[in-house]
Amino acid sequence: MSSMLRLVAKQLKSHPALIPLFIFIGGGVTMSATYLCRLALKNPDVSWDRKNNPEPWNKLEPNQQYKLFTVNMDYSKLKKDRPDF
């Protein structure tokens, strides 16, 4: 593994135009992994504990925002329109 890192460092020293490519690819990988972790941990559609909480989507409050980004939506004004189970 260290030989591969040495090879990459050697290539970056001889071709400095590759540095922005590595930065943007690394940033894209980091943001993708972060979003994937957020979806796995915060999304109510994912159930990690089936024994104690088999249906986590039923415990959402009507004004609780779980989406990352919404357009023209004010969650504080929503009212409960579903029954309790």
Solvent accessible surface area in square Angstrom, and as a share of the most:
residue,aa,sasa,rsa
1,M,175,0.78
2,S,65,0.42
3,S,73,0.47
4,M,119,0.53
5,L,113,0.56
6,R,160,0.58
7,L,102,0.51
8,V,48,0.27
9,A,46,0.35
10,K,137,0.58
11,Q,75,0.33
12,L,42,0.21
13,K,171,0.73
14,S,70,0.45
15,H,98,0.44
16,P,89,0.56
17,A,89,0.69
18,L,59,0.29
19,I,76,0.39
20,P,68,0.43
21,L,97,0.48
22,F,97,0.40
23,I,113,0.57
24,F,154,0.64
25,I,105,0.53
26,G,36,0.34
27,G,30,0.29
28,G,30,0.29
29,V,95,0.55
30,T,85,0.49
31,M,138,0.61
32,S,72,0.46
33,A,51,0.40
34,T,85,0.50
35,Y,100,0.38
36,L,119,0.59
37,C,74,0.44
38,R,69,0.25
39,L,60,0.30
40,A,32,0.25
41,L,130,0.65
42,K,133,0.56
43,N,38,0.20
44,P,12,0.08
45,D,101,0.53
46,V,58,0.33
47,S,33,0.21
48,W,182,0.64
49,D,65,0.34
50,R,193,0.70
51,K,183,0.77
52,N,116,0.60
53,N,45,0.23
54,P,83,0.52
55,E,81,0.36
56,P,22,0.14
57,W,112,0.39
58,N,64,0.33
59,K,140,0.59
60,L,35,0.17
61,E,105,0.47
62,P,35,0.22
63,N,79,0.41
64,Q,86,0.38
65,Q,91,0.40
66,Y,81,0.31
67,K,107,0.46
68,L,107,0.53
69,F,160,0.67
70,T,36,0.21
71,V,106,0.61
72,N,152,0.78
73,M,93,0.42
74,D,72,0.37
75,Y,36,0.14
76,S,85,0.55
77,K,157,0.66
78,L,73,0.36
79,K,172,0.73
80,K,106,0.45
81,D,131,0.68
82,R,103,0.38
83,P,92,0.58
84,D,116,0.60
85,F,196,0.82
